[in-house]
Amino acid sequence: MFENLQDRLGSILNGLTGRGALSESDVSAALREVRRALLEADVALDVVRSFTDRVREKAVGAEILKSIKPGQMVVKIVHDELIEILGGEGVGVDLHAAAPVVIMMVGLQGSGKTTTTAKIAKRLTDREKKKVLIASLDTRRPAAQEQLRQLGVQTGVDTLPVIAGQSPTDIAARAVQAAKLGGHDVVILDTAGRTHIDEPLMVEMADIKKKSNPHEILLVADSLTGQDAVNLARNFDERVGITGLVLTRMDGDGRGGAALSMRAVTGKPIKLIGVGERMGELEEFHPRRIADRILGMGDIVSLVERAAENIDAEKAAAMAAKMAKGKFDLNDLADQLRQMQKMGGMGGIMSMMPGMAGMKDKMASAGLNDSLFGRQLAIIGSMTKAERANPDILKHSRKKRIAAGSGTDAADINKLLKMHRQMADMMKMMGGKGKGGLMKQMMGGLAGKMGLGGLGGGMPDLSNIDPKQLEALQKQAEAAGLGKPGGGLPGLGGGGLPGLGGAKLPGLGGGFPGLPGLPKKK
């Protein structure tokens, strides 16, 4: 979502950091460009004006202009002000109330309320170990109650049985009572929406609020609607009173202005963001991490969290054992590609790695995008068990059969086999003695910089790390120089991966090698 803004701000600020000294006119010219970039990203005019005014006030002070690295000081000021616009510190869903804690979901039709209700319920069940009850109060939209019931079955969350003919307020009262009797910690009420804000909708929301006494009222807004989402939040807050926002479709190609304007205009925190269609694709909103991504500084903490959720510990341990023996067949390669897809694909991972956000365009121009992974998995899936275990037996006739089965051609199969050979050779290097190979140097160096100690070839076990420690990782990473634009990873020659020509990835066209030592999926 923030890619265009990231590119624009990155080029503007890189122009400042490359200069030895800055005049007041240099800062003013750069801020004009920043202002234009924010307005084009659909950020509210008042927010842009106050943002640039605050940055200018701090950036033209004597201590900046006389600083040893004035350009970097300006980048830091822009970074700090971005965090301030986005809300300072992240605010999660508040469950500090007597059980059952009532969460009321409000918003317009089509914003993703029902799906988000199920996502939050799954998140609270899996992460917080809460017993959750979800109830649909939408009696108007056809099959809305059945949709939530199906989502409850899919996520393993309790749903309130449907009784035909009940009004939304009666359903709300029954849901709270059922949650009390059932020993539930949380009850989430999925209210009805409209295509637009109208008086009957607001009266209904007020009645439900009065009947259920919710501790949290979360407005679900589609981030692709831009400034209209900001107006929506203001109207709902004035009439019903909201405690926080959930932005959906943050993985879309919108310009990101709604997210940057929401907190500043409404004063309400963005608590969660939807980053995909799947039930697990809901994240807490961390202003600092979003600001880091916008300015191309990476987001190593979110990358670590995503890896912890998506990488299977048993498979990773088996991969580590194979690596130690220098073995790596096409089944292993397929596992690597699937893991990368789960973690957001090549582009998603690159955007979170410090100093590597700019590599996405280079990779795309070289044809290294996520659709390539799909083709490679189709090729591997069209092979027999023996062929996957021993690629050397693949001769012309076999390749012809595989190409027909996967909708590719012999050239694609040869590229895959070449990539596999490169990765297999690298695995042997990693499994060798001495310094422990490339992955150990790369991940070990990164962890050492972040205060996690030696990794022995993989990422640390995150299952026992406290959430506050994860938050502290970002500050440690910044202190170690990982959070600076172009900072790169430690010991990797300024942003590239070791021994791979600077801007290349392992096997160029492959995925990352496995990350052993990560905890099991919860």
N, C-alpha and C positions, 0 to 999 in steps of 0.2 A: 504493500500500500504506500509506503513512504519512499519508494525507489526514486521517483522523479525529484522529490524534494531533496533526497539524499544526494543525488547527482548535482543538483543546482547549488546547494549550500556547500557541498564538498569542493566544487571548482572555485567558488567565491573565496572560501576560507583558505584553500591551498594557495591562492594568489597572494594572500596576506602572509602566510607562514613562510613563504619563499623569500621574503624581503628582509633585509638587514635592519631597516628602520622604517617607521611609519609616521606620516604626517597626519594632521587632523583631516585634511582633504582626502587622504587615502581611506581613512576609517569611514568618512561620510559617503564616499563613493561605494565602498563595499556594503554599507548598510542600506543604501538605495537598492542595490541588487538583492540583498536579503529580503527587504520589504517586498520587492516585486515577486521574488520566489515564493514567499509566504502567501501573498494574495493570489497568485496563480494556483497555489495548492488549496485554495478555498478556505483559508483561515479567515475568521471574522475580522473586519476592518479595525474595530476598536482594539482587538487583541494584538493585531500587527502593530498598530500605532504605539500602544503602551510598551510592547516588547522592544521595538527599535529605539524608543525614547530612553528606556532603561539601559539598554546596551550602550547607546551613544554617551549617556551620562557617565557610565563607568569607564568606557573605552577611550575617552579623550582626556582623562585625568593625567596628570604629570607622571605618575608612577608607571603608567602603561607606555607612554611615548618614550620614556627614558629607560624602559626595561631592556634587559639583554636580548630577550626574544619577544618583542612586542606583538608579533603576529600570533604566537601561541597563546599569549595572554588574552588577546581578543577572542580566539577560539574558546578558551576556558570561560570567558564571560558569556558568550553565546550559548555554550553548553549549560552553564548554571541557570541562565534565564529560561532556556527551553524546559529544564527540569521544573522550574518554578511555574511556568505556564501549565505544564501537565499535572501539577498538583503536589510537587515536593516529594513527600514520602508516599509509598504505595499503601492503599487501604483495602484490606480484605473484607469478606462478608463477616459481619459481626454476629457471633452466636452467644454473646455474653448476656443471657437472659434466662428466665425460668423456662424449663422444658414444658411443652414443646415450643421451640422458637418458631414463630410464624414469619415466613418470607412471602411477600406478595409481589407477583410479577405483573407489571403493567406495560402498555405500549400499543402501537397500532398493528393492524393486521399485516401479516407478511414480513414482520421484522425479525421473526425467529423466536418468539416467546416460548412456544411449546417445546421446541427442540432444546432451547437454552435451559428451560426448567429441568428437563431430563439430564442435561449435561451437568448442571449444578448439583442435582441429587446424586449423580454418579460420583462427582468429585468429592462431595461431603462424605459419601459412603466409603470410598476407597482411601481417601487421604486423611480425613478427620475421624474415621471409624464411627460415624454417626448413623443412627437408625432413622431413615427418612421416609416420610409419607408424601406423595404428590397427589394433587387433586385438580381436576379440570373444572373451571367455573364457566367455561365457554359453552353456553347452551344454544348459541345462534349458528355458529359455523358447522356445517355438516361434518359429522364424524370427528370433530375436534376431541371429544372425550375418548373415543376409541383410539385415536392417534396417540394420546398420552398413555393410555393403558398399554398399547403395544410397545411404546418406548420404555415403559416401566418393566415389562417382561424382558426386553432386550438388555436393559442395564441391571436387572435384578433388584429393582427398587419397588417398594410397596406402593400400590395405587388405590385410591378411594373407589369402592364399587359405585357404579353409576345407578342412580334411581331416576327413572324417567319422570319429567314434569316438575322437578324441583327448581326453584329459582336460584340464581348465583349466590345470593346472601344466605339462603338455607344450606346450600352445599358447603359454603365457607364455614358456617357454624358446625355442620356435621363433621367436616374434615378436622377441625380443631378438637372436637369431642372424641372422634375416633383416634386421633393421635395421642390424646391423654390416656384413653383406655388401652391402646396398643403399646404404650411405653415408648413412643417415638421421641427422638430428640428434636427433630425438625419437621415442620410441615410446610410444603411449598404450594402456594395457590396460583395456578395458571389462569389468569382472568381473560375475559373476552376482549378483542380489539375491534377497531372500526377502520375503514379506509381513510378516515380523517377524524379530527377531534370534534365532538359534538356534545351538546348538553346532556342527552340521555346517558352517554358513555361516562361523563364525569360524575353524574348523580349516582350511577351504578358503582363506580369505583369508590366514591365516598361512603356508600352504604356498606360495601364489603369491608372497607377499612374499619368502620364503626363496629361491625359485627365480629370481626376476627382479631382486631387490635394487633396488627402486624408489628414486629420489631424492626424488620427491614422492608422497605418498598423499593424494589429495583426496577428502573425503567430500561426496557430492552429497546435499543435503537439500531437501525441499520446504518452502518458507517458510510455506506455508499450514497446516502441521501444528502450528504454535505451539510450546508447550513440549515436546511429544513429540520435536521435532527436536533440542532441546537435550539431552534424555536419550539420544537416538540417538547424538549426537556424543560424549557422555561414554563410552558403552558401546564404541563402535568404537575410541575412543582408548585405552581401558584394555586392550582385547584385541589390537588390530592396531597401533595407533600411527598417528595421522594428522598430516599437516604443515599442512593447511589445509582450508577449507570452501568449497563452492560452493553458493549458495542459488538455487534455481530458483523460477519463478513470482513474482518480485518485482513484476511488473506486475499481480498479482491484487488482490483486495479484502480480503486478510487484514489483521490489525491491526498487524503489524510487530514484535510482541514477540519473536519468535524471533531476528530480526536484531539487536535491541538486547541480547538476553541471551547470544547465542552466544559472543562473544569473552570476556565477563566470566566466564561459567560454565566454559568449556572451556580458556581460555587460548590457543586456536588462532585464527589470523587468518582472517577471511573474505576470500578472495582474489578471487573472481569472483561476479557475480550475473547470473542470467538474467532479462532484461526483456521477453521476447517469444518467440514461436514460431519466428520466422525464424532462419536460420543466423547472421546477423550480429548478432543481438540478445543479445549477451553483453558485459558491461562489467566493468572492474576495480572493486573496491570501495574507495572513498575515504571514510574516516570523516568527514573535514572536510566533504566535499561533501554527504554524507547528512545530517549535523547541520545544515548550512545549509538544506537543503530542509525538514527537519522544523520548523525555526524560521522558515520563510518568508523566508529571506534570499536565495533564488535559488541558482543554480549556473551561473554564466556560463561557466566553463571547460568543463563537460560539454556545454553548449549549443554552444559553439564547435567542440568535437571532433565532436559529432553532425552539425553543419552541414558540417564538412570531409569527413566520410564520405559524406554523402547528397546533397550538391548537386553536380551535374555542372558542371565548370568551363566547358566549351564552351557549354552552354545558358545559363549565367549570363552569359558574355561576350556572347552574342547578345542576351540580354535587356537588358543594359546599353546595347548599341548601339541597340536599339529605344527604350529609355527616353530616350536622348539626342535621338531624333527625335520623341519624344512619341507613339509608336505603341504600341498595346496592344490586341490582339484576343482573341477567346475561346479560341484555342489557347494564348495566353500565360497567360490566367487558369487554364485547366486545368492547365498546368505548375506554376503557383504552388500550386494546391490539392494536387497530387500530392506536391510537395516538402514541404508542411506535414505531410501524412500520414506520409511517410517519417521525418520528424523527431519523430514522436510525437503529431501532431495539435495542435490549439490548446491543449488542456489541458496536454499535455506540455511545450510551449514556454513557456507562461505560468508553470508551476511552477518553471522554471529561471531566469526573468528576475527580477532583484532588485526587490522591492517590488510584484510583480504577481501573487503567488500568490493573493491574495484576490479577484482579478478573475474567477477560474474560475466561482464560483457565480453572479456577476452575468451572465456570458456564458451560462451554462446556462439561467438563468431567462429570458433573452431569446431562447432557442431557438438560440443559436450554439454548437452542439456538432459533433462530428466526423461525425455521421450526416448533417448538413446538407451537408457536403462531398461525401458519396457521392451525394446527390440532385443536387447541382449538376453533378458529373461525368457523371452519367447523362443529364442534360439536354443538356450540351454534346456528349456522345457520340452523341446521337440527331439531331444537326444534320448537314447536308451540309458539305462542305469550304468551299463559297462562303458559307454562312451563318455559319460560325465566323470566317471572315476578314472578313466585312462584316455585323455584326449588324443594321444599319439596314434590311436587306431583309426582316426577320422581320415579316410581317403576320399577320392572324388565322388564315388557312388553314394557314400554315406552323407557327404555334404549336400549332394543334390536332393536327397530325401529330406534332410533337416531343413533346407531352404524352402522346399515345398510346404513342409509342415508349419513353418514359422512365418511364412509370407515375406521372406527376405531373399538374399542372393548369396552366392559363394563368397563375394567380396566382404559382405557383412560378417560371415562366419570366420573368414580368415583374420579380419580385424579383431574379433573377439578372442580367437586363439592366440594371436600375437600379444594382446593385452594380458591374457591369462599367463603366458610365458613370462612376461615382464614382471607381473605381480608374484609369480611363483619364485622367480629369481630373487626378488626383494624379500620374500618370506624367508628364504634360505639365509640371506644376509642378517635378517632380524633374529633368526634362530641361532646364529653363530655365536661363538664365544667372544671374549674380549669386552668391548664396550657395550655389548648387548644389542647391537643393531640399530636401525634407524628409528623404529617406533619407540624403543626405550629412550633413545636420546631426545626425540621430539616430545613425547608425553612426560617423560621424567623431568626434562628441563622446564616445561610449562608448569608442572606441579610444584617443582622446587621454587619457582618464582612466586607461586601462590601460597606457599607455606604448607604444602601438603606432604612434603617429604618425598623420598624416592619411590618410584612406582613399579620398578622392576618390570617394565615393559607394558604397562597398561594404566588405565585410569584408576583412582582409588575406589575403595568400596564406599559408596555414598549412602548406603542404607542406614548407617548410624549417625550421619551428619545432621546436626540440628539445623532447622531453617535459618536461624540467626547466623550460623556459621556460613551457610551458603550466601547470605547477604553480604557477609564480611569478605567473601572471596572477591567481589567486584572491587572493593576498596583496595584489597591487597594487590589485585591485578593492576589497578591504576597506579599504585605506588611503585610497582615494579616496571612501569612503562608499557604495560599491555594495553592500556586504555587510550593511548595517544594515536591520532590518525597516522597511519603508516608505521605504527610501532612494530608490527609483526610479532611472531612468536619467538621466545627466547632461543638464542643459538641457531636461528634458522636463516641467517644472512639477510635480515631486513624484510621479512615477509614471505619468502618462499619456503618450500619444504626442503630438508637437507639433501644435498647431493642430486637434486633433480632440476638443476638449471634455474633456480630462483623462483620463477612464476609457474612451475609445473606441479601437478599433483601426482601421487604414486600411480605409475602405469599409464598416465594421461589417457583417460577414457575409461578408467576403472573407478572403483570407489575407494574410500579409505580402508586400510586394513582394519581388522577387528580391534575392538577396544576391550581387552579382557579385564576382568576384575570388577565389573559393574554389578549392582545388586539385581535380584530377581524382580520381575514386574509384580507390582502389587495387585 
